[in-house]
Amino acid sequence: MHFPANSLSLSLAVLLALPAAVRAVFKDEVGHIDYHHELLGVPQRETTFFHRPRPSEKASLLYTLSDLGVLGAVNPGNGAIVWRQLLNESSTDGGGHLRAGEDDTWLASAMGSSVHTWDAISGCNVWTLNFEGTVKDLEVMEMTEGDRKDVLALHEEAGTTVARRIHGTEGSVVWEWRGVTEDVPLQVSTNTGKVFVVTLHGSLLSYNLKVMVLDTLTGKKLDEIVIGTKGEVQKPEDVMFVGANSAAPVVAWTDNTLTKLKVNVLGSKNRQEFPLVEDAVSVEVHAPHTVQSSPHFLVHTRTKTGSKADVFHIDLKSHAITKAYDLPLLEGGSAFSTSSDASNVYFTRVTADEVIVTSSMSHGILGRWALKSGTEKLLAVHGVSEVVKKAEDNYAVRSAIVTDADDWTQIVNGDVSWTRPEGLSGAVAATWAEIPESEALARTLEAEAHTDPWSAFVHRVTRHFDELQYFPAYLQALPTRLVASILGSETGGASGVLSRDSFGFNKLVVLATKRGKLYGLDAGNQGRIVWSKNANETPGNKPWKVVAIHADDANGVVTVRGASGEFIIVKSDTGKTIESIPAGLFPPVESAVVVDSDAGPWLLPIGEGGKISEMQSSFAPKQTVVTRTEDGGIKGSKFVAKGENAAEVPTWTFNPPAGQKIVEIASRSKHDPIASIGRVLGDRTVKYKYLNPNTLVVAATDEQANSLVVYLLDTISGQVLTSSTYEGVDPTKDISCAVAENWFLCSFYGQYKLRDAAQNLKGYQVVVSDLYESDEANDRGPLGDTVNFSSLDPVDSPTGPYLPAVVSKTFILSAPIRSLAVTKTRQGITSRQLLAYLPQSHAIVGIPRMALEPRRPVGRDPTPAELEEGLSKYVPAIELDPRLQITHRREVLGVQEIITTPAVLESTSLVLAYGVDVFGTRVAPSMAFDVLGKGFNKLALLGTVAALVLGVAALRPMVRKKQIDARWKS
C-alpha cells in the first residue's frame, strides 16, 4: 500500500469537525456516567505477603501476584490499589513467582520465561531479563558477599535444569549452573551459606528427590544428595513445600495415600516421617522465610470435615525434627498463615467463627477474636497475616484471606475492614439483560392481552384504582425527586432496589468468569454487584470455557453454555438457578448461537466440527445457521422437518484457498437498525447503501506468504461478495474485524510504503470498506426498485450476480487496537462510533465513524459539496489522541471483549468492557441531543421564570392604572 509522504497525522480540520462529546470525557462525568471495577485477580497463596517497602518505616503494603498474572500492591488501610502491572497480556491460569527481600525496597517476580524486579513503592520496573524455557522457581538470596541482595532463578530449558544467580540491582547474570541429567526442576532454595536446587529424578510415577548443593559465590556443584527411594514421589504436586531463606530450609512431601509426611532438612541426607491424621484430603506446610526467624514450621492438614495443624521444631546442629505441639481438629475450614518478627514466629488461624494467634514456641493462645463477618459466614481458603506485639500480653493481627467466594478480605482483630471482589476478574463472557418487570404485573398484562376489549378495559381501570394505594408514597417521594432533578443529582439506585428508568440506563449485566462463577451487576448504579453465585455444579473443568451467553428478557432468564456440554439457566435479577445440566451428559460444544424458531428464540448448541443434532420441529431455526467445519472452513445449513424432528441440511460451504487459515469472523449485530437507506451527497444526489443483513466478514491469513485476505460472504448463498488481499501482514499479531450497517473494517499489523520513498514501513493499520448498491449516485443497481430480494434467485443481468460497489481506505494507527465493537442506538439515527481497546496504554478509545470515512478525497482539498457532507482531505495517519479515550485517565487491564447495547435515549449507547477489569460507561457519539446535560443550570432557569412571574405580577397593577388614566383623559 502507498501513502503520501507528507501525510503524517489526522488533520486539524477533522478533529475540529468532531463533536465535543466524542473528543473527551468531561471531568464532571467521570464517576457519574461510568464505573470501574479495578481488579487484580484472585491472590495465590505462595505469591501474597505483607512487606515494608521502606525499612525505616513500620507501614506495610500488601503485595500479590494473582492467578491472572497481575502483580500489584494494595494499601492495607482501605484495600485500594497502590499500583499494578500486567505481566502477561494473555490471561493465565495461575503460576508465576513473587519474592521480596527482607528490609529491601524492591520485589522480584517471574512469569513464563522472564524475570523482573520492581520498585516496591512506585511499581516501576527496575530491570527485566528474558531467557529460554520456563521459570520454575524464584528466590531472593539474602546473604551475599556484599551489601546487596541477589536473585536466584530456576529454569527448565529443553529438558535441562538451569540455575542462575542474577545481580539484584544491575540485572546481570553472576553465574549459571546447568544440569547434565533430564530431571524435573522443582524449586531453588538457600540458607546462610549454600544454594540448593531440588529436582525430581526418575520417570513419571517413579520419582525420588535429588538435591544439588551449589556454592553461592561461583555456582559450582559442591554435593549431590539423593533423598528416598524410587517411587516415593509420583508427581511434582506431591512435594508440598520447599523452604527458602531460613536458617534450616526443608523439603516436605507426602505419599500417594496422604498417610505420612516426609521431611528433609536441605543439606542433610536423612529424612523423617510423621503420621498424618486419618481422612486427610490435603496438606500444606507453612514456615517463615527470613534468616533471623526460628527454624519452626507448621503442617496444616485438611480432612473431609475439618482441619488441624502440627508445629515442628528443627535442631540447627543435628538437623533433627521434633514435633512441638499440635492445634486441635476443628470442624469446618481453616486457613493458617505465618508471620515473623526477628526470631519470633507466629501462626494465625482463621476459621468461620474466630481468629486465633499462637506462638511457634508453645500452644498457648496469644490472642483470640470473634470473627464479625455479618450475616454471611466467611470461609477462608488461604491467607497471609501480620502480627504486631503492642505490649507484653497484648497482640494485634490483620489477616488478608481469600474466601471460597473468591473475595479478598482483610480482617483486623476479628473485624472485617475491607473486601475486594476479585472473583469478578477473569470474565470470559457477558451479556446485557433488562431488569424484569414484577411477575404480578406481567401476569396481569398477559391476562389483559388475551381477553375481549371491554373486559380488558374494565380490568385495567380496576387495576388503576387498586394502584391508588401507592399514590401517597409517590407524593412523598416527589419533592426529593424534584430537588434532585433541579440540583442535577441522581436518586435512582440508592435504595438498592432494581428498577427500570425512563432513559433506559438501568440495565443488568450478567458475567461468567473462568473460575466458574456468575455475577449480576446493576449498570445503572455504578456497576454494583447485585448477586453472585458459584456455578460449580455446571462447569466440567477449570478454567471454565464459556461458548455463549444469552439473555431472554421476555422471561427474565440468562442461559450460559460451556464447552463440555454443560449449561445453566438463572434468573437475571436474582441469580436463582432455574435449570442446570452438568458436564458429560451432552456432547462437547464448540459454539452456540441464538436462533428464532416457532417455540421462540433460544441458544442452539453447535458441536465439534459444526455438527448440529436433530431437534424437535418446533425448535428448528428459521434462518440459515453458519458454522465452522472440521477442515477449517465455513458452512451454511438449513433445517428440514422429518416428522416430529428437524435435521440439518447443508446448503453451502466456503473453504479458503490452500495455505490460508481463518483467524477472525465478524457478523452484524442482531440489533442494527437502519435510519436511512441512502446517503445524501453534497449535490443533493443519493448513494444507496448495500443493506444486506445476511453478511459475514471472514479474515484469513497465509503464514507462508505473510498475507491477509478479507472476504465478505452472503450467509444465505455462500457467495463471496467482495474480497481484498493485504501483503506483508504479521499473522502472529492481533487481527480484529467489525461490521455494521453498510460498512466493515479490519485492523492488523502490516507493511506499507510511502509514495515518494522506496523503503517499506510497518505499522498498525485499519482498512474500512463502505458498501453501496452502485458506484453511481441515484442508481439502485441491477435490482432497481425491486421490493423483495433473494440471495438464491438469479438477477436478470448479463453481468452475473448482484454484487455491491465497494469503497475502501486504509489508515495507519499510532497504536495497536483489538476487541473492536460498534456503538448501538435504538433507532440507528445517531452516528456510529468504533470502540477499541488499546493494550499498550490500557485504555478504550472511541473513534468517530467520520474519521474513518473511506470517501474522503485523496491528494486534493474537498470541494464545497464534499465539505457540506463533512468530508475532509484523506490523511492516512490517525493519532489516537487521549481525548478520544472514553476511559478518561483510568487504566483498564486485560480487556477481552467490548459489548454495547442501546438505551431508550436515541443519543446514548451503553458500553461494557470486561477481562481482568470490568468497566462500564455511556457514550453519545452525536452528543446528547435528546436530554439536558448535567451542566444545564435548571436552578437559573427556574429563577428566571420566577423573576418574570414576579415582575409581571408587580407591573400588572401599574400598567392597568396607566390604561385607566389614559381612558379618562381621552
Summary of the structure (lengths in Angstrom):
residues: 970
radius of gyration: 33.7
end to end distance: 88.9
largest distance: 129.7
contacts: 3127
relative contact order: 0.08
helix: 12%
strand: 45%
